[in-house]
Amino acid sequence: MDKKERILLHTLAAVNFTNIMDFMIMMPLGPQLMRIFHISPQQFGGLVSSYTISAGVSGFFAAFLIDKFDRKRALTIMYIGFITGTIICGISQSYGILMGARIFTGIFGGVLGAIVLSIVGDVIPIERRGQAMGMIMTAFSVASVFGVPFGLFMAAHTFLGWHAPFLFLGFCGMPIGFLIFKYVPHINKHVKANEGITPMEVLKAIASSNNQLLALLLMVVIMMGHFSIIPFLSPYMVSNVGFSESDIAYIYFIGGALTIFTSPYIGKLADKRGKYKIFMIFVLLSTIPVFLITNMPQINMGWALCVTAFFFIFSSGRFGPAQAMVTGSVDPRIRGSFMSINSSLQQLTAGFAAYLAGIIVTKSPDSTLQGYHIVGYMAITFTLFSILIARKLKTFDGNAY
């Protein structure tokens, strides 16, 4: 991988960092937001899902337009809207206004991920794409190591309270916008190839391909297995395991710090040993910490952090190979449209998973959360199902992974 590719990937990872942190920061702020706004777990689940549902809807409609624009132009427009929405979140003064701001931010944030992955698919050859996806996935790690702990610190120790992380994130987007302008190339070969293609033809091209439908289904079941767990991880650790609100930062710091090293290594391993094989291994491994977390009683914080650290490592380990398989499963001419629909389904699935978890998880009279173990069993079932789907997936040239 040459210097030019690395600079591009670091820029895209920076975009992903702000996008991921914007979504991630809501989960550890859960205990604080439920206390400040006097909302139930179901209402908090709705706050989380509002972003993902709006992102899913916008991603679906963007699928009909995204391949008609230069990738750089599309990325720039979506990023400006995303940063604007994040700043609005930071100045919100009520639950209702924050809900509206999350919906607005999701409209732009949901499309960002699809554009980033499309650029990687357009520029990076399939034989190096596992490593590239590993680098993009480090954005999650950096958001966990720096973004979320720092955001929680600002929320707990500054006069701005929970508003601080969103305002900080919004202003971080300004220099990243400059990096997009300087280092992201114009990518427009797909524009001419898509002249005259109607939205119905885009849908037909995807719906008529069993391989592309399998790719979409793969990401849906992975998201069901992941985002049914995530929204209530922090509230459960506070209410049931004995963490304080400030202790939550350790979960993200330790887990994220480890994945900074493990994600790129797993990506290289997937390129070398086979993407499906590595994906299967980490899917199976990820079920262990999911079971332990969702059934965890009050235990020593050190042991709890060990479990959550493995959850981060194994969960991120399956996403890199999965994304590499999905981007290689589609005709490059409609990759942007496909990835936008893929992103839309992911966001809608994440929103549904969070909402469903909010229905299952209830608060008992002693303020502990009940039903999280049921969510865990559901997540494990979906996660294991992804192995069967990924086994049948092929690259665009017809080769199996």
Secondary structure, DSSP 4 states (H G I P E B T S, - for coil): --HHHHHHHHHHHHHHHHHHHHHHTTTTTHHHHHHHHT--HHHHHHHHHHHHHHHHHHHHHHTTTGGGS-HHHHHHHHHHHHHHHHHHHHT--SHHHHHHHHHHHHHHHHHHHHHHHHHHHHHS-HHHHHHHHHHHHHHHHHIIIIIHHHHHHHHHHSTTTTHHHHHHHHHHHHHHHHHHHHHSPP--HHHHHTTT--HHHHHHHHHT-HHHHHHHHHHHHHHHHHHTTGGGHHHHIIIII---TTTHHHHHHHHHHHHHHHHHHHHHHHHHH-HHHHHHHHHHHHHHHHHHHHT--S--HHHHHHHHHHHHHHHHHHHHHHHHHHHTTS-GGGHHHHHHHHHHHHHHHHHHHHHHHHHH-EE-TTS-EESHHHHHHHHHHHHHHHHHHHHT-B-TTS-B-
